Amino acid sequence: MNDLTLLLFKCLIIGIIWATFLLPVIFKRGSAIKYFLCVAVVAVLSYFFRGYGGLINQMTIILLVALVISWITSMAFLEGDSRMKPKIIAFTSLVAAFAYLTTTLFVPLSII
């Protein structure tokens, strides 16, 4: 397997993970076409920003950890089977990932 194929496969996996979280937040109703379109857009963006691969991987890990934490929290505080529960979980996970992006890129850290 050459390097380009491996890179495209990684971008596709990142696209699948991020599209799963972006779809309920962006669209009111999901469909297969919207999902494939969202996967393709995220995969192309991750290919073009491959220089920030480490940052994208860390954001993805934070997104998945925030998913677990927000799912546990929603089980405790959201009663019953709410229709808004998936949107709330996806939104809080995305906010955690983009908060990490903001602090990494825009907040200077100085250790004295």
Biopython code that builds the backbone (N, CA, C, O; Angstrom):
import numpy as np
from Bio.PDB.StructureBuilder import StructureBuilder

atoms = [
    (1, "MET", "N", (0.858, -1.166, 0.000)),
    (1, "MET", "CA", (0.000, 0.000, 0.000)),
    (1, "MET", "C", (0.912, 1.239, 0.000)),
    (1, "MET", "O", (1.739, 1.409, 0.896)),
    (2, "ASN", "N", (0.754, 2.071, -0.984)),
    (2, "ASN", "CA", (1.623, 3.244, -1.045)),
    (2, "ASN", "C", (1.120, 4.352, -0.109)),
    (2, "ASN", "O", (0.039, 4.260, 0.473)),
    (3, "ASP", "N", (1.929, 5.385, 0.012)),
    (3, "ASP", "CA", (1.631, 6.457, 0.971)),
    (3, "ASP", "C", (0.372, 7.241, 0.614)),
    (3, "ASP", "O", (-0.377, 7.645, 1.503)),
    (4, "LEU", "N", (0.133, 7.459, -0.683)),
    (4, "LEU", "CA", (-1.048, 8.221, -1.090)),
    (4, "LEU", "C", (-2.336, 7.467, -0.754)),
    (4, "LEU", "O", (-3.307, 8.075, -0.301)),
    (5, "THR", "N", (-2.353, 6.166, -0.970)),
    (5, "THR", "CA", (-3.536, 5.367, -0.653)),
    (5, "THR", "C", (-3.798, 5.367, 0.847)),
    (5, "THR", "O", (-4.945, 5.464, 1.282)),
    (6, "LEU", "N", (-2.734, 5.259, 1.632)),
    (6, "LEU", "CA", (-2.887, 5.280, 3.080)),
    (6, "LEU", "C", (-3.391, 6.638, 3.562)),
    (6, "LEU", "O", (-4.234, 6.706, 4.456)),
    (7, "LEU", "N", (-2.879, 7.715, 2.974)),
    (7, "LEU", "CA", (-3.331, 9.056, 3.336)),
    (7, "LEU", "C", (-4.797, 9.260, 2.980)),
    (7, "LEU", "O", (-5.549, 9.828, 3.772)),
    (8, "LEU", "N", (-5.214, 8.808, 1.805)),
    (8, "LEU", "CA", (-6.619, 8.934, 1.415)),
    (8, "LEU", "C", (-7.530, 8.108, 2.313)),
    (8, "LEU", "O", (-8.642, 8.528, 2.633)),
    (9, "PHE", "N", (-7.054, 6.927, 2.721)),
    (9, "PHE", "CA", (-7.839, 6.093, 3.630)),
    (9, "PHE", "C", (-7.996, 6.772, 4.985)),
    (9, "PHE", "O", (-9.082, 6.742, 5.564)),
    (10, "LYS", "N", (-6.926, 7.385, 5.504)),
    (10, "LYS", "CA", (-7.009, 8.115, 6.775)),
    (10, "LYS", "C", (-7.964, 9.296, 6.673)),
    (10, "LYS", "O", (-8.749, 9.545, 7.589)),
    (11, "CYS", "N", (-7.900, 10.019, 5.566)),
    (11, "CYS", "CA", (-8.810, 11.155, 5.373)),
    (11, "CYS", "C", (-10.258, 10.697, 5.307)),
    (11, "CYS", "O", (-11.152, 11.380, 5.806)),
    (12, "LEU", "N", (-10.491, 9.546, 4.695)),
    (12, "LEU", "CA", (-11.845, 8.999, 4.617)),
    (12, "LEU", "C", (-12.357, 8.603, 6.001)),
    (12, "LEU", "O", (-13.521, 8.849, 6.321)),
    (13, "ILE", "N", (-11.508, 7.995, 6.821)),
    (13, "ILE", "CA", (-11.907, 7.617, 8.179)),
    (13, "ILE", "C", (-12.224, 8.866, 9.020)),
    (13, "ILE", "O", (-13.216, 8.891, 9.749)),
    (14, "ILE", "N", (-11.379, 9.892, 8.913)),
    (14, "ILE", "CA", (-11.640, 11.151, 9.621)),
    (14, "ILE", "C", (-12.959, 11.752, 9.130)),
    (14, "ILE", "O", (-13.739, 12.271, 9.929)),
    (15, "GLY", "N", (-13.209, 11.684, 7.827)),
    (15, "GLY", "CA", (-14.456, 12.193, 7.267)),
    (15, "GLY", "C", (-15.672, 11.469, 7.799)),
    (15, "GLY", "O", (-16.694, 12.096, 8.079)),
    (16, "ILE", "N", (-15.578, 10.160, 7.944)),
    (16, "ILE", "CA", (-16.695, 9.369, 8.464)),
    (16, "ILE", "C", (-16.978, 9.735, 9.920)),
    (16, "ILE", "O", (-18.134, 9.900, 10.309)),
    (17, "ILE", "N", (-15.921, 9.861, 10.722)),
    (17, "ILE", "CA", (-16.109, 10.187, 12.142)),
    (17, "ILE", "C", (-16.726, 11.577, 12.304)),
    (17, "ILE", "O", (-17.701, 11.747, 13.036)),
    (18, "TRP", "N", (-16.150, 12.574, 11.614)),
    (18, "TRP", "CA", (-16.638, 13.937, 11.783)),
    (18, "TRP", "C", (-18.015, 14.142, 11.158)),
    (18, "TRP", "O", (-18.810, 14.924, 11.681)),
    (19, "ALA", "N", (-18.315, 13.467, 10.067)),
    (19, "ALA", "CA", (-19.638, 13.614, 9.443)),
    (19, "ALA", "C", (-20.735, 13.075, 10.354)),
    (19, "ALA", "O", (-21.856, 13.583, 10.352)),
    (20, "THR", "N", (-20.410, 12.047, 11.130)),
    (20, "THR", "CA", (-21.385, 11.503, 12.064)),
    (20, "THR", "C", (-21.803, 12.544, 13.096)),
    (20, "THR", "O", (-22.957, 12.571, 13.524)),
    (21, "PHE", "N", (-20.864, 13.400, 13.494)),
    (21, "PHE", "CA", (-21.187, 14.438, 14.476)),
    (21, "PHE", "C", (-21.756, 15.690, 13.824)),
    (21, "PHE", "O", (-22.601, 16.364, 14.414)),
    (22, "LEU", "N", (-21.309, 16.008, 12.622)),
    (22, "LEU", "CA", (-21.767, 17.235, 11.970)),
    (22, "LEU", "C", (-23.179, 17.120, 11.409)),
    (22, "LEU", "O", (-23.909, 18.110, 11.373)),
    (23, "LEU", "N", (-23.568, 15.947, 10.980)),
    (23, "LEU", "CA", (-24.869, 15.772, 10.328)),
    (23, "LEU", "C", (-26.047, 16.180, 11.202)),
    (23, "LEU", "O", (-26.897, 16.933, 10.727)),
    (24, "PRO", "N", (-26.151, 15.724, 12.467)),
    (24, "PRO", "CA", (-27.308, 16.165, 13.263)),
    (24, "PRO", "C", (-27.276, 17.636, 13.635)),
    (24, "PRO", "O", (-28.318, 18.229, 13.911)),
    (25, "VAL", "N", (-26.090, 18.232, 13.645)),
    (25, "VAL", "CA", (-25.989, 19.639, 14.029)),
    (25, "VAL", "C", (-26.329, 20.551, 12.856)),
    (25, "VAL", "O", (-26.994, 21.570, 13.040)),
    (26, "ILE", "N", (-25.885, 20.201, 11.662)),
    (26, "ILE", "CA", (-26.083, 21.058, 10.488)),
    (26, "ILE", "C", (-27.474, 20.905, 9.892)),
    (26, "ILE", "O", (-28.140, 21.901, 9.610)),
    (27, "PHE", "N", (-27.922, 19.664, 9.696)),
    (27, "PHE", "CA", (-29.188, 19.413, 8.999)),
    (27, "PHE", "C", (-30.281, 19.021, 9.979)),
    (27, "PHE", "O", (-30.025, 18.423, 11.024)),
    (28, "LYS", "N", (-31.514, 19.376, 9.611)),
    (28, "LYS", "CA", (-32.649, 19.005, 10.446)),
    (28, "LYS", "C", (-32.964, 17.514, 10.307)),
    (28, "LYS", "O", (-33.253, 16.830, 11.289)),
    (29, "ARG", "N", (-32.902, 17.034, 9.084)),
    (29, "ARG", "CA", (-33.125, 15.615, 8.822)),
    (29, "ARG", "C", (-31.955, 15.085, 8.004)),
    (29, "ARG", "O", (-31.486, 15.741, 7.074)),
    (30, "GLY", "N", (-31.498, 13.909, 8.354)),
    (30, "GLY", "CA", (-30.378, 13.322, 7.645)),
    (30, "GLY", "C", (-30.846, 12.361, 6.563)),
    (30, "GLY", "O", (-31.946, 11.813, 6.631)),
    (31, "SER", "N", (-30.003, 12.168, 5.574)),
    (31, "SER", "CA", (-30.245, 11.163, 4.548)),
    (31, "SER", "C", (-28.891, 10.630, 4.100)),
    (31, "SER", "O", (-27.849, 11.168, 4.475)),
    (32, "ALA", "N", (-28.912, 9.587, 3.307)),
    (32, "ALA", "CA", (-27.664, 8.981, 2.856)),
    (32, "ALA", "C", (-26.877, 9.932, 1.962)),
    (32, "ALA", "O", (-25.648, 9.967, 2.025)),
    (33, "ILE", "N", (-27.564, 10.693, 1.142)),
    (33, "ILE", "CA", (-26.881, 11.630, 0.245)),
    (33, "ILE", "C", (-26.190, 12.729, 1.062)),
    (33, "ILE", "O", (-25.049, 13.089, 0.774)),
    (34, "LYS", "N", (-26.875, 13.259, 2.075)),
    (34, "LYS", "CA", (-26.273, 14.285, 2.921)),
    (34, "LYS", "C", (-25.074, 13.723, 3.679)),
    (34, "LYS", "O", (-24.065, 14.408, 3.850)),
    (35, "TYR", "N", (-25.185, 12.481, 4.131)),
    (35, "TYR", "CA", (-24.081, 11.866, 4.867)),
    (35, "TYR", "C", (-22.865, 11.672, 3.956)),
    (35, "TYR", "O", (-21.745, 12.011, 4.340)),
    (36, "PHE", "N", (-23.075, 11.132, 2.759)),
    (36, "PHE", "CA", (-21.956, 10.932, 1.838)),
    (36, "PHE", "C", (-21.347, 12.265, 1.408)),
    (36, "PHE", "O", (-20.130, 12.368, 1.249)),
    (37, "LEU", "N", (-22.175, 13.272, 1.222)),
    (37, "LEU", "CA", (-21.675, 14.599, 0.878)),
    (37, "LEU", "C", (-20.840, 15.176, 2.016)),
    (37, "LEU", "O", (-19.777, 15.750, 1.780)),
    (38, "CYS", "N", (-21.315, 15.027, 3.234)),
    (38, "CYS", "CA", (-20.592, 15.530, 4.395)),
    (38, "CYS", "C", (-19.275, 14.765, 4.593)),
    (38, "CYS", "O", (-18.258, 15.371, 4.931)),
    (39, "VAL", "N", (-19.284, 13.450, 4.386)),
    (39, "VAL", "CA", (-18.058, 12.657, 4.470)),
    (39, "VAL", "C", (-17.060, 13.121, 3.424)),
    (39, "VAL", "O", (-15.873, 13.263, 3.718)),
    (40, "ALA", "N", (-17.530, 13.358, 2.201)),
    (40, "ALA", "CA", (-16.631, 13.784, 1.126)),
    (40, "ALA", "C", (-16.031, 15.154, 1.413)),
    (40, "ALA", "O", (-14.838, 15.364, 1.195)),
    (41, "VAL", "N", (-16.842, 16.085, 1.898)),
    (41, "VAL", "CA", (-16.341, 17.437, 2.183)),
    (41, "VAL", "C", (-15.301, 17.394, 3.304)),
    (41, "VAL", "O", (-14.249, 18.024, 3.195)),
    (42, "VAL", "N", (-15.586, 16.662, 4.371)),
    (42, "VAL", "CA", (-14.639, 16.585, 5.486)),
    (42, "VAL", "C", (-13.371, 15.851, 5.067)),
    (42, "VAL", "O", (-12.276, 16.235, 5.477)),
    (43, "ALA", "N", (-13.498, 14.806, 4.258)),
    (43, "ALA", "CA", (-12.312, 14.076, 3.788)),
    (43, "ALA", "C", (-11.429, 14.959, 2.902)),
    (43, "ALA", "O", (-10.203, 14.922, 3.009)),
    (44, "VAL", "N", (-12.050, 15.744, 2.038)),
    (44, "VAL", "CA", (-11.277, 16.655, 1.175)),
    (44, "VAL", "C", (-10.601, 17.733, 2.020)),
    (44, "VAL", "O", (-9.442, 18.073, 1.780)),
    (45, "LEU", "N", (-11.315, 18.270, 3.006)),
    (45, "LEU", "CA", (-10.713, 19.277, 3.889)),
    (45, "LEU", "C", (-9.553, 18.700, 4.690)),
    (45, "LEU", "O", (-8.529, 19.360, 4.863)),
    (46, "SER", "N", (-9.707, 17.481, 5.176)),
    (46, "SER", "CA", (-8.604, 16.889, 5.936)),
    (46, "SER", "C", (-7.424, 16.552, 5.035)),
    (46, "SER", "O", (-6.285, 16.525, 5.501)),
    (47, "TYR", "N", (-7.675, 16.293, 3.742)),
    (47, "TYR", "CA", (-6.576, 16.072, 2.809)),
    (47, "TYR", "C", (-5.818, 17.378, 2.548)),
    (47, "TYR", "O", (-4.587, 17.393, 2.525)),
    (48, "PHE", "N", (-6.555, 18.461, 2.353)),
    (48, "PHE", "CA", (-5.902, 19.736, 2.082)),
    (48, "PHE", "C", (-5.166, 20.291, 3.307)),
    (48, "PHE", "O", (-4.153, 20.976, 3.164)),
    (49, "PHE", "N", (-5.672, 19.996, 4.507)),
    (49, "PHE", "CA", (-5.029, 20.453, 5.732)),
    (49, "PHE", "C", (-4.214, 19.332, 6.372)),
    (49, "PHE", "O", (-4.145, 19.234, 7.597)),
    (50, "ARG", "N", (-3.601, 18.490, 5.549)),
    (50, "ARG", "CA", (-2.842, 17.361, 6.076)),
    (50, "ARG", "C", (-1.589, 17.797, 6.831)),
    (50, "ARG", "O", (-1.012, 17.000, 7.571)),
    (51, "GLY", "N", (-1.162, 19.035, 6.658)),
    (51, "GLY", "CA", (-0.057, 19.559, 7.448)),
    (51, "GLY", "C", (-0.419, 19.702, 8.919)),
    (51, "GLY", "O", (0.460, 19.715, 9.781)),
    (52, "TYR", "N", (-1.703, 19.810, 9.203)),
    (52, "TYR", "CA", (-2.201, 19.883, 10.571)),
    (52, "TYR", "C", (-2.737, 18.528, 11.027)),
    (52, "TYR", "O", (-3.687, 18.461, 11.808)),
    (53, "GLY", "N", (-2.136, 17.470, 10.547)),
    (53, "GLY", "CA", (-2.623, 16.118, 10.849)),
    (53, "GLY", "C", (-2.632, 15.791, 12.326)),
    (53, "GLY", "O", (-3.573, 15.170, 12.821)),
    (54, "GLY", "N", (-1.594, 16.203, 13.036)),
    (54, "GLY", "CA", (-1.559, 15.943, 14.476)),
    (54, "GLY", "C", (-2.667, 16.658, 15.214)),
    (54, "GLY", "O", (-3.278, 16.098, 16.124)),
    (55, "LEU", "N", (-2.929, 17.894, 14.825)),
    (55, "LEU", "CA", (-4.006, 18.666, 15.448)),
    (55, "LEU", "C", (-5.373, 18.056, 15.131)),
    (55, "LEU", "O", (-6.242, 17.984, 16.000)),
    (56, "ILE", "N", (-5.557, 17.619, 13.891)),
    (56, "ILE", "CA", (-6.827, 16.986, 13.508)),
    (56, "ILE", "C", (-7.025, 15.683, 14.273)),
    (56, "ILE", "O", (-8.138, 15.390, 14.710)),
    (57, "ASN", "N", (-5.968, 14.901, 14.442)),
    (57, "ASN", "CA", (-6.082, 13.648, 15.199)),
    (57, "ASN", "C", (-6.408, 13.913, 16.664)),
    (57, "ASN", "O", (-7.232, 13.207, 17.246)),
    (58, "GLN", "N", (-5.774, 14.924, 17.273)),
    (58, "GLN", "CA", (-6.080, 15.248, 18.661)),
    (58, "GLN", "C", (-7.501, 15.764, 18.814)),
    (58, "GLN", "O", (-8.177, 15.450, 19.794)),
    (59, "MET", "N", (-7.955, 16.552, 17.851)),
    (59, "MET", "CA", (-9.345, 17.034, 17.894)),
    (59, "MET", "C", (-10.323, 15.867, 17.794)),
    (59, "MET", "O", (-11.369, 15.873, 18.443)),
    (60, "THR", "N", (-9.985, 14.874, 16.987)),
    (60, "THR", "CA", (-10.861, 13.706, 16.834)),
    (60, "THR", "C", (-10.906, 12.894, 18.126)),
    (60, "THR", "O", (-11.972, 12.420, 18.520)),
    (61, "ILE", "N", (-9.777, 12.732, 18.780)),
    (61, "ILE", "CA", (-9.758, 12.021, 20.064)),
    (61, "ILE", "C", (-10.576, 12.775, 21.104)),
    (61, "ILE", "O", (-11.346, 12.169, 21.850)),
    (62, "ILE", "N", (-10.413, 14.095, 21.158)),
    (62, "ILE", "CA", (-11.194, 14.903, 22.104)),
    (62, "ILE", "C", (-12.680, 14.813, 21.772)),
    (62, "ILE", "O", (-13.513, 14.768, 22.677)),
    (63, "LEU", "N", (-13.016, 14.785, 20.494)),
    (63, "LEU", "CA", (-14.411, 14.641, 20.077)),
    (63, "LEU", "C", (-14.994, 13.331, 20.575)),
    (63, "LEU", "O", (-16.123, 13.306, 21.063)),
    (64, "LEU", "N", (-14.251, 12.254, 20.463)),
    (64, "LEU", "CA", (-14.755, 10.948, 20.894)),
    (64, "LEU", "C", (-14.839, 10.837, 22.416)),
    (64, "LEU", "O", (-15.767, 10.221, 22.940)),
    (65, "VAL", "N", (-13.877, 11.428, 23.127)),
    (65, "VAL", "CA", (-13.945, 11.432, 24.592)),
    (65, "VAL", "C", (-15.127, 12.281, 25.061)),
    (65, "VAL", "O", (-15.841, 11.903, 25.990)),
    (66, "ALA", "N", (-15.328, 13.425, 24.417)),
    (66, "ALA", "CA", (-16.474, 14.273, 24.771)),
    (66, "ALA", "C", (-17.786, 13.575, 24.463)),
    (66, "ALA", "O", (-18.782, 13.807, 25.148)),
    (67, "LEU", "N", (-17.804, 12.722, 23.441)),
    (67, "LEU", "CA", (-19.005, 11.935, 23.147)),
    (67, "LEU", "C", (-19.365, 11.049, 24.324)),
    (67, "LEU", "O", (-20.523, 11.000, 24.737)),
    (68, "VAL", "N", (-18.390, 10.355, 24.860)),
    (68, "VAL", "CA", (-18.653, 9.461, 25.991)),
    (68, "VAL", "C", (-19.118, 10.242, 27.211)),
    (68, "VAL", "O", (-20.071, 9.848, 27.883)),
    (69, "ILE", "N", (-18.444, 11.349, 27.492)),
    (69, "ILE", "CA", (-18.815, 12.152, 28.666)),
    (69, "ILE", "C", (-20.205, 12.756, 28.507)),
    (69, "ILE", "O", (-20.998, 12.737, 29.449)),
    (70, "SER", "N", (-20.510, 13.291, 27.330)),
    (70, "SER", "CA", (-21.831, 13.898, 27.138)),
    (70, "SER", "C", (-22.931, 12.840, 27.091)),
    (70, "SER", "O", (-24.063, 13.121, 27.485)),
    (71, "TRP", "N", (-22.628, 11.640, 26.622)),
    (71, "TRP", "CA", (-23.625, 10.569, 26.627)),
    (71, "TRP", "C", (-23.953, 10.158, 28.061)),
    (71, "TRP", "O", (-25.119, 9.968, 28.405)),
    (72, "ILE", "N", (-22.919, 10.021, 28.895)),
    (72, "ILE", "CA", (-23.150, 9.668, 30.305)),
    (72, "ILE", "C", (-23.924, 10.782, 31.012)),
    (72, "ILE", "O", (-24.834, 10.511, 31.794)),
    (73, "THR", "N", (-23.564, 12.020, 30.737)),
    (73, "THR", "CA", (-24.266, 13.148, 31.346)),
    (73, "THR", "C", (-25.714, 13.220, 30.886)),
    (73, "THR", "O", (-26.603, 13.518, 31.683)),
    (74, "SER", "N", (-25.957, 12.953, 29.615)),
    (74, "SER", "CA", (-27.334, 13.007, 29.119)),
    (74, "SER", "C", (-28.187, 11.897, 29.709)),
    (74, "SER", "O", (-29.389, 12.076, 29.902)),
    (75, "MET", "N", (-27.584, 10.759, 29.997)),
    (75, "MET", "CA", (-28.343, 9.682, 30.633)),
    (75, "MET", "C", (-28.776, 10.087, 32.042)),
    (75, "MET", "O", (-29.822, 9.654, 32.524)),
    (76, "ALA", "N", (-27.971, 10.915, 32.695)),
    (76, "ALA", "CA", (-28.298, 11.324, 34.059)),
    (76, "ALA", "C", (-29.299, 12.471, 34.107)),
    (76, "ALA", "O", (-30.137, 12.527, 35.007)),
    (77, "PHE", "N", (-29.215, 13.392, 33.134)),
    (77, "PHE", "CA", (-30.002, 14.622, 33.252)),
    (77, "PHE", "C", (-31.163, 14.739, 32.272)),
    (77, "PHE", "O", (-32.132, 15.439, 32.566)),
    (78, "LEU", "N", (-31.100, 14.086, 31.132)),
    (78, "LEU", "CA", (-32.210, 14.168, 30.177)),
    (78, "LEU", "C", (-33.123, 12.969, 30.381)),
    (78, "LEU", "O", (-32.731, 11.825, 30.150)),
    (79, "GLU", "N", (-34.313, 13.241, 30.805)),
    (79, "GLU", "CA", (-35.262, 12.178, 31.109)),
    (79, "GLU", "C", (-35.847, 11.573, 29.838)),
    (79, "GLU", "O", (-36.126, 12.281, 28.870)),
    (80, "GLY", "N", (-36.025, 10.288, 29.853)),
    (80, "GLY", "CA", (-36.707, 9.604, 28.768)),
    (80, "GLY", "C", (-35.944, 9.609, 27.457)),
    (80, "GLY", "O", (-34.731, 9.817, 27.415)),
    (81, "ASP", "N", (-36.683, 9.376, 26.402)),
    (81, "ASP", "CA", (-36.097, 9.307, 25.068)),
    (81, "ASP", "C", (-36.392, 10.616, 24.350)),
    (81, "ASP", "O", (-37.363, 10.713, 23.598)),
    (82, "SER", "N", (-35.579, 11.592, 24.574)),
    (82, "SER", "CA", (-35.783, 12.911, 23.995)),
    (82, "SER", "C", (-35.343, 12.929, 22.539)),
    (82, "SER", "O", (-34.376, 12.263, 22.169)),
    (83, "ARG", "N", (-36.050, 13.689, 21.717)),
    (83, "ARG", "CA", (-35.669, 13.817, 20.309)),
    (83, "ARG", "C", (-34.459, 14.724, 20.138)),
    (83, "ARG", "O", (-33.749, 14.638, 19.136)),
    (84, "MET", "N", (-34.227, 15.587, 21.112)),
    (84, "MET", "CA", (-33.105, 16.512, 21.036)),
    (84, "MET", "C", (-31.809, 15.926, 21.588)),
    (84, "MET", "O", (-30.747, 16.532, 21.440)),
    (85, "LYS", "N", (-31.881, 14.764, 22.217)),
    (85, "LYS", "CA", (-30.704, 14.185, 22.854)),
    (85, "LYS", "C", (-29.543, 13.954, 21.886)),
    (85, "LYS", "O", (-28.416, 14.301, 22.237)),
    (86, "PRO", "N", (-29.744, 13.388, 20.687)),
    (86, "PRO", "CA", (-28.602, 13.212, 19.776)),
    (86, "PRO", "C", (-27.986, 14.531, 19.329)),
    (86, "PRO", "O", (-26.768, 14.635, 19.181)),
    (87, "LYS", "N", (-28.831, 15.541, 19.115)),
    (87, "LYS", "CA", (-28.297, 16.849, 18.711)),
    (87, "LYS", "C", (-27.496, 17.488, 19.834)),
    (87, "LYS", "O", (-26.466, 18.112, 19.581)),
    (88, "ILE", "N", (-27.952, 17.341, 21.060)),
    (88, "ILE", "CA", (-27.236, 17.905, 22.194)),
    (88, "ILE", "C", (-25.897, 17.210, 22.379)),
    (88, "ILE", "O", (-24.882, 17.863, 22.618)),
    (89, "ILE", "N", (-25.893, 15.886, 22.271)),
    (89, "ILE", "CA", (-24.650, 15.134, 22.420)),
    (89, "ILE", "C", (-23.662, 15.504, 21.319)),
    (89, "ILE", "O", (-22.486, 15.736, 21.602)),
    (90, "ALA", "N", (-24.114, 15.563, 20.075)),
    (90, "ALA", "CA", (-23.227, 15.906, 18.963)),
    (90, "ALA", "C", (-22.706, 17.335, 19.094)),
    (90, "ALA", "O", (-21.532, 17.600, 18.832)),
    (91, "PHE", "N", (-23.579, 18.251, 19.498)),
    (91, "PHE", "CA", (-23.164, 19.645, 19.614)),
    (91, "PHE", "C", (-22.133, 19.836, 20.723)),
    (91, "PHE", "O", (-21.154, 20.558, 20.530)),
    (92, "THR", "N", (-22.330, 19.209, 21.872)),
    (92, "THR", "CA", (-21.361, 19.359, 22.951)),
    (92, "THR", "C", (-20.015, 18.734, 22.585)),
    (92, "THR", "O", (-18.967, 19.243, 22.985)),
    (93, "SER", "N", (-20.036, 17.651, 21.838)),
    (93, "SER", "CA", (-18.781, 17.036, 21.404)),
    (93, "SER", "C", (-18.046, 17.937, 20.417)),
    (93, "SER", "O", (-16.825, 18.079, 20.491)),
    (94, "LEU", "N", (-18.785, 18.540, 19.498)),
    (94, "LEU", "CA", (-18.167, 19.462, 18.539)),
    (94, "LEU", "C", (-17.619, 20.704, 19.227)),
    (94, "LEU", "O", (-16.552, 21.198, 18.864)),
    (95, "VAL", "N", (-18.343, 21.208, 20.216)),
    (95, "VAL", "CA", (-17.863, 22.379, 20.943)),
    (95, "VAL", "C", (-16.560, 22.055, 21.667)),
    (95, "VAL", "O", (-15.652, 22.885, 21.702)),
    (96, "ALA", "N", (-16.459, 20.871, 22.239)),
    (96, "ALA", "CA", (-15.225, 20.484, 22.930)),
    (96, "ALA", "C", (-14.051, 20.412, 21.953)),
    (96, "ALA", "O", (-12.951, 20.865, 22.269)),
    (97, "ALA", "N", (-14.280, 19.847, 20.773)),
    (97, "ALA", "CA", (-13.198, 19.732, 19.787)),
    (97, "ALA", "C", (-12.774, 21.094, 19.259)),
    (97, "ALA", "O", (-11.579, 21.356, 19.115)),
    (98, "PHE", "N", (-13.739, 21.967, 18.966)),
    (98, "PHE", "CA", (-13.389, 23.284, 18.450)),
    (98, "PHE", "C", (-12.833, 24.202, 19.540)),
    (98, "PHE", "O", (-12.086, 25.131, 19.233)),
    (99, "ALA", "N", (-13.178, 23.962, 20.793)),
    (99, "ALA", "CA", (-12.553, 24.699, 21.881)),
    (99, "ALA", "C", (-11.074, 24.337, 21.977)),
    (99, "ALA", "O", (-10.230, 25.198, 22.224)),
    (100, "TYR", "N", (-10.771, 23.055, 21.779)),
    (100, "TYR", "CA", (-9.364, 22.643, 21.755)),
    (100, "TYR", "C", (-8.627, 23.299, 20.588)),
    (100, "TYR", "O", (-7.492, 23.749, 20.742)),
    (101, "LEU", "N", (-9.270, 23.353, 19.428)),
    (101, "LEU", "CA", (-8.661, 23.991, 18.261)),
    (101, "LEU", "C", (-8.382, 25.466, 18.536)),
    (101, "LEU", "O", (-7.310, 25.974, 18.210)),
    (102, "THR", "N", (-9.343, 26.139, 19.131)),
    (102, "THR", "CA", (-9.183, 27.567, 19.413)),
    (102, "THR", "C", (-8.051, 27.817, 20.404)),
    (102, "THR", "O", (-7.234, 28.715, 20.204)),
    (103, "THR", "N", (-8.004, 27.029, 21.463)),
    (103, "THR", "CA", (-6.946, 27.245, 22.445)),
    (103, "THR", "C", (-5.580, 26.858, 21.908)),
    (103, "THR", "O", (-4.578, 27.456, 22.300)),
    (104, "THR", "N", (-5.515, 25.882, 21.030)),
    (104, "THR", "CA", (-4.234, 25.474, 20.474)),
    (104, "THR", "C", (-3.702, 26.502, 19.479)),
    (104, "THR", "O", (-2.510, 26.808, 19.480)),
    (105, "LEU", "N", (-4.567, 27.027, 18.646)),
    (105, "LEU", "CA", (-4.090, 27.923, 17.591)),
    (105, "LEU", "C", (-4.020, 29.385, 18.018)),
    (105, "LEU", "O", (-3.139, 30.106, 17.550)),
    (106, "PHE", "N", (-4.911, 29.847, 18.884)),
    (106, "PHE", "CA", (-5.032, 31.276, 19.126)),
    (106, "PHE", "C", (-4.640, 31.749, 20.518)),
    (106, "PHE", "O", (-4.517, 32.955, 20.733)),
    (107, "VAL", "N", (-4.445, 30.860, 21.453)),
    (107, "VAL", "CA", (-4.091, 31.270, 22.803)),
    (107, "VAL", "C", (-2.610, 30.955, 23.017)),
    (107, "VAL", "O", (-2.215, 29.789, 23.013)),
    (108, "PRO", "N", (-1.793, 31.990, 23.204)),
    (108, "PRO", "CA", (-0.371, 31.714, 23.432)),
    (108, "PRO", "C", (-0.131, 31.201, 24.841)),
    (108, "PRO", "O", (-0.644, 31.752, 25.815)),
    (109, "LEU", "N", (0.644, 30.154, 24.933)),
    (109, "LEU", "CA", (0.968, 29.578, 26.223)),
    (109, "LEU", "C", (2.398, 29.963, 26.571)),
    (109, "LEU", "O", (3.322, 29.705, 25.800)),
    (110, "SER", "N", (2.571, 30.567, 27.709)),
    (110, "SER", "CA", (3.918, 30.898, 28.158)),
    (110, "SER", "C", (4.134, 30.255, 29.518)),
    (110, "SER", "O", (3.402, 30.527, 30.471)),
    (111, "ILE", "N", (5.117, 29.424, 29.595)),
    (111, "ILE", "CA", (5.438, 28.750, 30.841)),
    (111, "ILE", "C", (6.628, 29.471, 31.470)),
    (111, "ILE", "O", (7.690, 29.599, 30.862)),
    (112, "ILE", "N", (6.429, 29.930, 32.681)),
    (112, "ILE", "CA", (7.481, 30.695, 33.346)),
    (112, "ILE", "C", (8.318, 29.784, 34.199)),
    (112, "ILE", "O", (9.262, 30.239, 34.845)),
]
sb = StructureBuilder()
sb.init_structure("model")
sb.init_model(0)
sb.init_chain("A")
sb.init_seg("    ")
for serial, (resi, resn, name, xyz) in enumerate(atoms, 1):
    if name == "N":
        sb.init_residue(resn, " ", resi, " ")
    sb.init_atom(name, np.array(xyz, "f"), 0.0, 1.0, " ", f" {name:<3s}", serial, name[0])
structure = sb.get_structure()
